[in-house]
Amino acid sequence: MKPFISFLVLAILTTACGLGPAFATEEGIRRDTNDDGKVDQIAYLDDGGNLVKLEVDSNADGIMDRFQYYQDGEVVRVERDTNGDKKVDTWDHLRDGKRVNRDRAGL
């Protein structure tokens, strides 16, 4: 019971000090952006609190289908499952916010 209480105290203090998001980076920060009761975004941060990956459920089916990767605050790659088979089949590579290349599975 003591380890649980210690964890609980640490979690409360970390959140109270404004370190909540950084504390949650291993599991990601989960959000329900449309208030339907299902998580539709999971953000992953590096040790400095910078966004490195964002998973998105773009069609509200409860399955993440878009994965955005960031470097220095800019999205550099977007991977998508466009046919709902739970496998990424489209990869967009970006530079300065613009797509420079698109790869598709099977093409």
C-alpha positions in Angstrom: 0.0 0.0 0.0 2.9 2.4 0.7 4.2 2.4 -2.9 0.7 3.2 -4.2 0.4 6.1 -1.8 3.9 7.4 -2.7 2.9 7.2 -6.4 -0.3 9.0 -5.8 1.4 11.8 -3.9 4.0 12.1 -6.6 1.4 12.2 -9.3 -0.6 15.0 -7.4 2.5 17.0 -6.8 3.7 16.7 -10.4 0.3 17.8 -11.7 0.1 20.6 -9.3 3.5 21.9 -10.3 2.5 22.0 -14.0 4.4 19.0 -15.0 1.4 16.8 -15.7 1.9 16.5 -19.5 5.6 15.8 -19.2 4.8 13.1 -16.6 2.3 11.5 -19.0 4.6 11.2 -22.0 5.3 7.5 -21.9 1.6 6.7 -22.3 0.8 9.8 -24.2 -1.7 12.5 -23.5 -5.1 11.3 -24.4 -7.9 13.6 -25.5 -11.5 13.3 -26.5 -11.8 16.4 -28.7 -15.4 16.0 -29.8 -16.8 14.9 -26.4 -18.2 11.6 -27.6 -16.6 9.6 -24.8 -13.9 8.1 -27.0 -10.2 9.1 -27.1 -9.6 10.5 -30.6 -6.1 12.0 -30.1 -3.0 10.8 -28.3 0.0 13.1 -28.2 3.5 12.0 -27.4 6.1 14.4 -26.1 9.8 14.3 -25.8 11.7 15.0 -22.5 11.6 18.7 -23.3 7.8 18.7 -23.7 7.9 19.0 -27.5 5.3 17.2 -29.6 7.0 14.3 -31.5 4.0 12.2 -32.5 0.2 12.7 -32.7 -2.2 9.8 -33.2 -5.6 10.7 -34.5 -8.9 8.8 -34.9 -10.2 10.9 -37.8 -13.5 9.0 -38.3 -14.6 8.4 -34.7 -14.6 4.6 -34.9 -12.3 4.3 -31.9 -9.2 3.3 -33.9 -6.3 5.6 -34.5 -5.9 5.9 -38.3 -3.6 8.9 -38.8 -0.1 9.3 -37.3 1.7 12.6 -37.5 5.4 12.8 -36.7 7.1 16.1 -35.7 10.6 17.5 -35.7 11.4 21.0 -34.2 7.7 21.7 -34.0 6.9 21.0 -37.6 5.1 18.0 -39.0 7.5 16.0 -41.2 5.5 12.8 -42.0 1.9 11.7 -41.9 1.0 8.1 -42.1 -2.6 7.0 -42.7 -4.8 4.0 -42.9 -7.1 5.0 -45.7 -9.1 1.8 -46.0 -9.8 0.9 -42.4 -7.8 -2.4 -42.2 -5.7 -1.1 -39.3 -2.5 -1.0 -41.5 -0.8 2.2 -42.6 -1.1 2.4 -46.4 -0.2 6.0 -47.2 2.9 8.0 -46.2 3.2 11.7 -46.8 6.5 13.4 -46.3 6.5 17.1 -45.7 9.0 20.0 -45.7 8.0 23.5 -44.5 4.4 22.3 -44.0 4.1 21.2 -47.7 3.9 17.7 -49.0 7.1 16.8 -51.0 6.4 13.1 -51.5 3.6 10.5 -51.1 4.1 6.8 -50.9 1.3 4.3 -51.1 1.3 0.6 -50.3 1.0 -1.7 -53.3 1.9 1.0 -55.8 
